[in-house]
Amino acid sequence: MATATFVSKRLTLRFTVGLDDDFDPIYSNRTYSNVRESISDADLLTLGTKIGALSALELNHVTYTEQTLLESL
């Protein structure tokens, strides 16, 4: 049997900052830590989109990472 314990959640915004010599996009990530465990996916997307709108860069996408500790009993 195992138990799962929430450790952290991070919100990451990926911005397009330009193009390389082959015209492939160049990306830059901005990560925000200490996101509440209880925040919903829809709220994270809304928050990420609103933060992205404040930037002069083009927002490519919004992701989040959740870290959970698994321990055996």
N, CA, C and O atoms as a GROMACS GRO file, in nm:
protein
  292
    1MET      N    1   0.084  -0.118   0.000
    1MET     CA    2   0.000   0.000   0.000
    1MET      C    3   0.089   0.125   0.000
    1MET      O    4   0.197   0.125   0.060
    2ALA      N    5   0.046   0.228  -0.065
    2ALA     CA    6   0.124   0.352  -0.074
    2ALA      C    7   0.037   0.472  -0.037
    2ALA      O    8  -0.085   0.471  -0.054
    3THR      N    9   0.103   0.575   0.012
    3THR     CA   10   0.035   0.702   0.038
    3THR      C   11   0.094   0.808  -0.053
    3THR      O   12   0.214   0.806  -0.084
    4ALA      N   13   0.010   0.899  -0.095
    4ALA     CA   14   0.054   1.010  -0.181
    4ALA      C   15   0.038   1.140  -0.103
    4ALA      O   16  -0.069   1.168  -0.049
    5THR      N   17   0.146   1.219  -0.098
    5THR     CA   18   0.145   1.346  -0.028
    5THR      C   19   0.181   1.457  -0.125
    5THR      O   20   0.286   1.453  -0.189
    6PHE      N   21   0.094   1.557  -0.135
    6PHE     CA   22   0.121   1.672  -0.221
    6PHE      C   23   0.246   1.743  -0.174
    6PHE      O   24   0.264   1.766  -0.054
    7VAL      N   25   0.334   1.779  -0.268
    7VAL     CA   26   0.457   1.851  -0.236
    7VAL      C   27   0.451   1.993  -0.291
    7VAL      O   28   0.469   2.089  -0.216
    8SER      N   29   0.426   2.008  -0.422
    8SER     CA   30   0.424   2.142  -0.481
    8SER      C   31   0.353   2.142  -0.616
    8SER      O   32   0.334   2.037  -0.678
    9LYS      N   33   0.315   2.261  -0.658
    9LYS     CA   34   0.256   2.281  -0.790
    9LYS      C   35   0.319   2.406  -0.848
    9LYS      O   36   0.333   2.507  -0.779
   10ARG      N   37   0.358   2.400  -0.978
   10ARG     CA   38   0.421   2.513  -1.046
   10ARG      C   39   0.346   2.544  -1.175
   10ARG      O   40   0.306   2.453  -1.247
   11LEU      N   41   0.330   2.670  -1.204
   11LEU     CA   42   0.268   2.718  -1.327
   11LEU      C   43   0.379   2.766  -1.420
   11LEU      O   44   0.464   2.845  -1.379
   12THR      N   45   0.378   2.718  -1.544
   12THR     CA   46   0.480   2.758  -1.641
   12THR      C   47   0.415   2.819  -1.764
   12THR      O   48   0.322   2.762  -1.821
   13LEU      N   49   0.464   2.935  -1.803
   13LEU     CA   50   0.418   3.003  -1.924
   13LEU      C   51   0.529   2.996  -2.026
   13LEU      O   52   0.644   3.028  -1.995
   14ARG      N   53   0.497   2.954  -2.148
   14ARG     CA   54   0.597   2.946  -2.255
   14ARG      C   55   0.567   3.058  -2.355
   14ARG      O   56   0.457   3.067  -2.410
   15PHE      N   57   0.667   3.143  -2.376
   15PHE     CA   58   0.656   3.256  -2.467
   15PHE      C   59   0.741   3.232  -2.591
   15PHE      O   60   0.848   3.172  -2.582
   16THR      N   61   0.694   3.280  -2.705
   16THR     CA   62   0.774   3.281  -2.827
   16THR      C   63   0.852   3.412  -2.829
   16THR      O   64   0.793   3.520  -2.826
   17VAL      N   65   0.986   3.401  -2.834
   17VAL     CA   66   1.069   3.522  -2.827
   17VAL      C   67   1.131   3.559  -2.960
   17VAL      O   68   1.189   3.667  -2.974
   18GLY      N   69   1.119   3.471  -3.060
   18GLY     CA   70   1.176   3.502  -3.190
   18GLY      C   71   1.192   3.377  -3.274
   18GLY      O   72   1.135   3.272  -3.243
   19LEU      N   73   1.272   3.390  -3.380
   19LEU     CA   74   1.298   3.278  -3.471
   19LEU      C   75   1.448   3.260  -3.485
   19LEU      O   76   1.525   3.356  -3.482
   20ASP      N   77   1.490   3.133  -3.501
   20ASP     CA   78   1.632   3.108  -3.525
   20ASP      C   79   1.662   3.119  -3.674
   20ASP      O   80   1.577   3.160  -3.752
   21ASP      N   81   1.783   3.082  -3.714
   21ASP     CA   82   1.826   3.094  -3.853
   21ASP      C   83   1.746   3.008  -3.950
   21ASP      O   84   1.736   3.039  -4.068
   22ASP      N   85   1.687   2.898  -3.898
   22ASP     CA   86   1.604   2.809  -3.980
   22ASP      C   87   1.455   2.844  -3.970
   22ASP      O   88   1.370   2.768  -4.016
   23PHE      N   89   1.424   2.958  -3.908
   23PHE     CA   90   1.288   3.006  -3.889
   23PHE      C   91   1.206   2.917  -3.798
   23PHE      O   92   1.083   2.913  -3.808
   24ASP      N   93   1.274   2.846  -3.709
   24ASP     CA   94   1.206   2.771  -3.604
   24ASP      C   95   1.190   2.863  -3.484
   24ASP      O   96   1.278   2.946  -3.458
   25PRO      N   97   1.079   2.852  -3.411
   25PRO     CA   98   1.057   2.942  -3.298
   25PRO      C   99   1.157   2.919  -3.184
   25PRO      O  100   1.201   2.807  -3.159
   26ILE      N  101   1.191   3.028  -3.118
   26ILE     CA  102   1.273   3.024  -2.997
   26ILE      C  103   1.179   3.055  -2.881
   26ILE      O  104   1.103   3.152  -2.885
   27TYR      N  105   1.186   2.972  -2.776
   27TYR     CA  106   1.094   2.986  -2.664
   27TYR      C  107   1.168   3.028  -2.537
   27TYR      O  108   1.288   3.004  -2.520
   28SER      N  109   1.094   3.092  -2.450
   28SER     CA  110   1.141   3.126  -2.317
   28SER      C  111   1.030   3.090  -2.218
   28SER      O  112   0.913   3.120  -2.242
   29ASN      N  113   1.068   3.026  -2.107
   29ASN     CA  114   0.971   2.986  -2.006
   29ASN      C  115   0.979   3.076  -1.884
   29ASN      O  116   1.087   3.121  -1.845
   30ARG      N  117   0.865   3.103  -1.824
   30ARG     CA  118   0.855   3.173  -1.696
   30ARG      C  119   0.779   3.080  -1.603
   30ARG      O  120   0.668   3.037  -1.635
   31THR      N  121   0.838   3.048  -1.488
   31THR     CA  122   0.777   2.954  -1.395
   31THR      C  123   0.742   3.024  -1.265
   31THR      O  124   0.822   3.102  -1.212
   32TYR      N  125   0.624   2.996  -1.214
   32TYR     CA  126   0.576   3.051  -1.088
   32TYR      C  127   0.554   2.936  -0.992
   32TYR      O  128   0.476   2.844  -1.020
   33SER      N  129   0.623   2.940  -0.878
   33SER     CA  130   0.617   2.833  -0.779
   33SER      C  131   0.515   2.865  -0.669
   33SER      O  132   0.455   2.972  -0.666
   34ASN      N  133   0.498   2.768  -0.581
   34ASN     CA  134   0.410   2.782  -0.463
   34ASN      C  135   0.265   2.808  -0.501
   34ASN      O  136   0.196   2.886  -0.436
   35VAL      N  137   0.219   2.741  -0.607
   35VAL     CA  138   0.078   2.751  -0.647
   35VAL      C  139  -0.003   2.664  -0.552
   35VAL      O  140   0.038   2.553  -0.518
   36ARG      N  141  -0.118   2.714  -0.508
   36ARG     CA  142  -0.202   2.639  -0.415
   36ARG      C  143  -0.243   2.505  -0.473
   36ARG      O  144  -0.271   2.493  -0.592
   37GLU      N  145  -0.247   2.405  -0.389
   37GLU     CA  146  -0.287   2.271  -0.430
   37GLU      C  147  -0.431   2.268  -0.480
   37GLU      O  148  -0.463   2.193  -0.572
   38SER      N  149  -0.517   2.350  -0.422
   38SER     CA  150  -0.661   2.344  -0.450
   38SER      C  151  -0.705   2.420  -0.576
   38SER      O  152  -0.822   2.410  -0.613
   39ILE      N  153  -0.616   2.493  -0.641
   39ILE     CA  154  -0.657   2.572  -0.758
   39ILE      C  155  -0.692   2.479  -0.875
   39ILE      O  156  -0.623   2.381  -0.901
   40SER      N  157  -0.800   2.511  -0.944
   40SER     CA  158  -0.849   2.424  -1.052
   40SER      C  159  -0.770   2.447  -1.181
   40SER      O  160  -0.701   2.548  -1.196
   41ASP      N  161  -0.781   2.352  -1.272
   41ASP     CA  162  -0.715   2.364  -1.403
   41ASP      C  163  -0.764   2.487  -1.478
   41ASP      O  164  -0.685   2.560  -1.539
   42ALA      N  165  -0.895   2.511  -1.473
   42ALA     CA  166  -0.953   2.627  -1.543
   42ALA      C  167  -0.899   2.758  -1.486
   42ALA      O  168  -0.869   2.851  -1.561
   43ASP      N  169  -0.886   2.764  -1.353
   43ASP     CA  170  -0.832   2.886  -1.290
   43ASP      C  171  -0.685   2.905  -1.324
   43ASP      O  172  -0.641   3.018  -1.343
   44LEU      N  173  -0.609   2.795  -1.332
   44LEU     CA  174  -0.469   2.806  -1.372
   44LEU      C  175  -0.455   2.858  -1.514
   44LEU      O  176  -0.369   2.942  -1.543
   45LEU      N  177  -0.541   2.810  -1.603
   45LEU     CA  178  -0.537   2.857  -1.741
   45LEU      C  179  -0.573   3.005  -1.749
   45LEU      O  180  -0.508   3.082  -1.820
   46THR      N  181  -0.676   3.046  -1.676
   46THR     CA  182  -0.716   3.187  -1.674
   46THR      C  183  -0.604   3.274  -1.619
   46THR      O  184  -0.572   3.378  -1.677
   47LEU      N  185  -0.543   3.231  -1.509
   47LEU     CA  186  -0.433   3.305  -1.449
   47LEU      C  187  -0.315   3.316  -1.544
   47LEU      O  188  -0.259   3.424  -1.563
   48GLY      N  189  -0.277   3.203  -1.605
   48GLY     CA  190  -0.165   3.203  -1.699
   48GLY      C  191  -0.191   3.293  -1.819
   48GLY      O  192  -0.102   3.364  -1.864
   49THR      N  193  -0.312   3.289  -1.871
   49THR     CA  194  -0.347   3.372  -1.986
   49THR      C  195  -0.343   3.520  -1.950
   49THR      O  196  -0.297   3.602  -2.030
   50LYS      N  197  -0.391   3.555  -1.831
   50LYS     CA  198  -0.390   3.695  -1.789
   50LYS      C  199  -0.247   3.745  -1.763
   50LYS      O  200  -0.214   3.858  -1.798
   51ILE      N  201  -0.165   3.662  -1.702
   51ILE     CA  202  -0.025   3.700  -1.683
   51ILE      C  203   0.044   3.715  -1.818
   51ILE      O  204   0.119   3.810  -1.840
   52GLY      N  205   0.017   3.622  -1.909
   52GLY     CA  206   0.076   3.628  -2.043
   52GLY      C  207   0.035   3.753  -2.120
   52GLY      O  208   0.114   3.806  -2.199
   53ALA      N  209  -0.087   3.800  -2.097
   53ALA     CA  210  -0.135   3.921  -2.165
   53ALA      C  211  -0.058   4.045  -2.120
   53ALA      O  212  -0.054   4.145  -2.193
   54LEU      N  213   0.002   4.040  -2.003
   54LEU     CA  214   0.080   4.154  -1.953
   54LEU      C  215   0.217   4.163  -2.017
   54LEU      O  216   0.284   4.266  -2.007
   55SER      N  217   0.260   4.058  -2.083
   55SER     CA  218   0.392   4.053  -2.144
   55SER      C  219   0.389   4.108  -2.286
   55SER      O  220   0.287   4.103  -2.354
   56ALA      N  221   0.501   4.160  -2.329
   56ALA     CA  222   0.514   4.206  -2.468
   56ALA      C  223   0.537   4.087  -2.561
   56ALA      O  224   0.523   4.100  -2.683
   57LEU      N  225   0.573   3.971  -2.504
   57LEU     CA  226   0.599   3.851  -2.583
   57LEU      C  227   0.469   3.776  -2.612
   57LEU      O  228   0.369   3.794  -2.542
   58GLU      N  229   0.472   3.691  -2.715
   58GLU     CA  230   0.355   3.611  -2.751
   58GLU      C  231   0.350   3.486  -2.664
   58GLU      O  232   0.446   3.408  -2.661
   59LEU      N  233   0.238   3.466  -2.594
   59LEU     CA  234   0.219   3.347  -2.511
   59LEU      C  235   0.192   3.228  -2.600
   59LEU      O  236   0.096   3.228  -2.678
   60ASN      N  237   0.275   3.124  -2.588
   60ASN     CA  238   0.259   3.004  -2.669
   60ASN      C  239   0.166   2.904  -2.602
   60ASN      O  240   0.071   2.858  -2.663
   61HIS      N  241   0.194   2.872  -2.475
   61HIS     CA  242   0.103   2.785  -2.401
   61HIS      C  243   0.128   2.793  -2.251
   61HIS      O  244   0.230   2.846  -2.205
   62VAL      N  245   0.032   2.739  -2.175
   62VAL     CA  246   0.036   2.738  -2.029
   62VAL      C  247   0.036   2.593  -1.983
   62VAL      O  248  -0.045   2.512  -2.029
   63THR      N  249   0.126   2.559  -1.891
   63THR     CA  250   0.129   2.424  -1.834
   63THR      C  251   0.145   2.434  -1.683
   63THR      O  252   0.183   2.539  -1.630
   64TYR      N  253   0.114   2.325  -1.614
   64TYR     CA  254   0.148   2.319  -1.472
   64TYR      C  255   0.207   2.183  -1.441
   64TYR      O  256   0.178   2.083  -1.507
   65THR      N  257   0.292   2.182  -1.338
   65THR     CA  258   0.357   2.060  -1.292
   65THR      C  259   0.322   2.041  -1.146
   65THR      O  260   0.334   2.133  -1.065
   66GLU      N  261   0.278   1.921  -1.114
   66GLU     CA  262   0.244   1.889  -0.976
   66GLU      C  263   0.339   1.781  -0.927
   66GLU      O  264   0.357   1.679  -0.994
   67GLN      N  265   0.398   1.801  -0.812
   67GLN     CA  266   0.490   1.704  -0.757
   67GLN      C  267   0.425   1.640  -0.635
   67GLN      O  268   0.375   1.708  -0.545
   68THR      N  269   0.426   1.506  -0.634
   68THR     CA  270   0.365   1.429  -0.527
   68THR      C  271   0.466   1.328  -0.475
   68THR      O  272   0.534   1.261  -0.552
   69LEU      N  273   0.475   1.317  -0.344
   69LEU     CA  274   0.565   1.221  -0.281
   69LEU      C  275   0.488   1.092  -0.256
   69LEU      O  276   0.381   1.093  -0.196
   70LEU      N  277   0.543   0.981  -0.304
   70LEU     CA  278   0.482   0.848  -0.283
   70LEU      C  279   0.566   0.773  -0.181
   70LEU      O  280   0.688   0.763  -0.194
   71GLU      N  281   0.498   0.721  -0.080
   71GLU     CA  282   0.566   0.645   0.024
   71GLU      C  283   0.491   0.515   0.050
   71GLU      O  284   0.368   0.511   0.044
   72SER      N  285   0.564   0.412   0.078
   72SER     CA  286   0.498   0.286   0.114
   72SER      C  287   0.467   0.286   0.262
   72SER      O  288   0.538   0.345   0.344
   73LEU      N  289   0.360   0.218   0.295
   73LEU     CA  290   0.320   0.210   0.436
   73LEU      C  291   0.388   0.095   0.505
   73LEU      O  292   0.365   0.074   0.625
   0.00000   0.00000   0.00000
